[in-house]
Amino acid sequence: MNISDATLSERLWQTVLESVGALTIDASCQLFLKAWITNGVARMEDEGRLAPKDVATANENLKSFIELMKAEALSHGTDRLDNKCFRAAQHKLEQHSFLTVFSLWPFWPHAVAG
């Protein structure tokens, strides 16, 4: 049984909220994250990967990204996730992907329209 885009986006957003713990997310960063989720859901749909195991993978990978963001926030001594944390976490993904095949499917690397 497949779930709707809105339901999947809401489920993934709930994962973000659960993963941030006591930290707060700036409003502009929320927009970045929600756009990331929307793009990820579209990619899942495009690839026909909406089975429960695919949703579980997306959740785990989203948690991994939030952990990268939290590490950035903590290294800067703040309890807020902001766009700087978002961009720094993306930069870490880019650096990591130069060294090894690395993916946080369906969010990273970004889908390339072919």
C-alpha positions as CSV (number, residue, x, y, z in Angstrom):
1,M,0.0,0.0,0.0
2,N,1.4,3.3,-1.0
3,I,0.9,6.5,1.0
4,S,0.2,9.9,-0.4
5,D,2.9,12.5,-0.9
6,A,1.4,14.7,1.8
7,T,1.3,11.9,4.3
8,L,4.9,10.8,3.5
9,S,6.1,14.4,3.7
10,E,4.4,14.8,7.1
11,R,5.9,11.5,8.3
12,L,9.4,12.7,7.2
13,W,8.9,16.1,8.8
14,Q,7.9,14.3,12.1
15,T,11.2,12.4,11.8
16,V,13.0,15.8,11.6
17,L,11.1,17.1,14.7
18,E,11.9,13.9,16.7
19,S,15.5,14.0,15.6
20,V,16.3,17.5,16.7
21,G,15.6,16.8,20.3
22,A,15.9,19.9,22.4
23,L,17.3,22.1,19.6
24,T,15.1,24.6,17.8
25,I,14.9,25.0,14.0
26,D,14.9,28.6,12.6
27,A,11.9,29.3,10.4
28,S,14.1,29.8,7.2
29,C,15.9,26.5,7.9
30,Q,12.5,24.8,8.3
31,L,11.7,25.9,4.7
32,F,15.0,24.4,3.5
33,L,14.3,21.1,5.2
34,K,10.7,21.0,4.0
35,A,11.9,21.6,0.4
36,W,14.5,18.9,0.8
37,I,11.8,16.5,2.0
38,T,9.5,17.5,-0.9
39,N,12.3,16.8,-3.4
40,G,13.1,13.5,-1.7
41,V,9.4,12.4,-1.9
42,A,9.3,13.4,-5.6
43,R,12.4,11.3,-6.2
44,M,10.9,8.4,-4.4
45,E,7.8,8.6,-6.5
46,D,9.8,9.1,-9.7
47,E,11.8,5.9,-8.9
48,G,8.7,4.0,-7.8
49,R,10.3,3.4,-4.4
50,L,7.5,3.9,-1.9
51,A,7.5,0.6,-0.2
52,P,7.8,0.5,3.6
53,K,11.5,-0.4,3.4
54,D,12.1,2.6,1.1
55,V,10.2,4.9,3.6
56,A,12.3,3.4,6.4
57,T,15.5,4.1,4.4
58,A,14.4,7.7,3.8
59,N,13.7,8.1,7.5
60,E,17.1,6.8,8.6
61,N,18.9,8.9,6.0
62,L,17.0,12.0,7.1
63,K,18.0,11.3,10.7
64,S,21.6,11.0,9.6
65,F,21.4,14.4,7.9
66,I,19.8,16.0,11.0
67,E,22.7,14.5,13.1
68,L,25.2,16.3,10.8
69,M,23.3,19.5,11.3
70,K,23.2,19.0,15.1
71,A,26.9,18.4,15.2
72,E,27.4,21.7,13.3
73,A,25.2,23.6,15.7
74,L,26.9,22.1,18.8
75,S,30.4,22.9,17.3
76,H,29.3,26.5,17.1
77,G,27.9,26.5,20.6
78,T,24.3,27.1,19.6
79,D,21.1,25.3,20.3
80,R,19.5,26.3,17.0
81,L,19.5,24.7,13.6
82,D,19.8,27.4,11.0
83,N,20.7,27.7,7.3
84,K,24.4,27.8,8.2
85,C,24.0,24.4,9.8
86,F,22.1,23.1,6.8
87,R,24.7,24.3,4.3
88,A,27.6,23.1,6.4
89,A,25.9,19.6,6.6
90,Q,25.5,19.6,2.9
91,H,29.1,20.6,2.4
92,K,30.2,17.7,4.6
93,L,28.1,15.4,2.4
94,E,29.8,16.8,-0.7
95,Q,33.3,16.3,0.8
96,H,32.4,12.8,1.9
97,S,31.1,11.9,-1.6
98,F,34.4,12.9,-3.1
99,L,36.1,10.2,-1.0
100,T,33.6,7.3,-1.4
101,V,30.4,6.4,-3.0
102,F,28.0,7.9,-0.5
103,S,24.3,8.4,-0.5
104,L,21.5,9.6,1.7
105,W,18.8,8.5,-0.7
106,P,16.4,10.0,-1.7
107,F,17.8,13.3,-0.5
108,W,21.5,13.1,-1.5
109,P,23.0,13.2,-4.0
110,H,20.3,15.2,-5.7
111,A,18.5,13.4,-8.5
112,V,19.9,14.4,-11.9
113,A,17.2,14.8,-14.6
114,G,18.3,12.7,-17.5
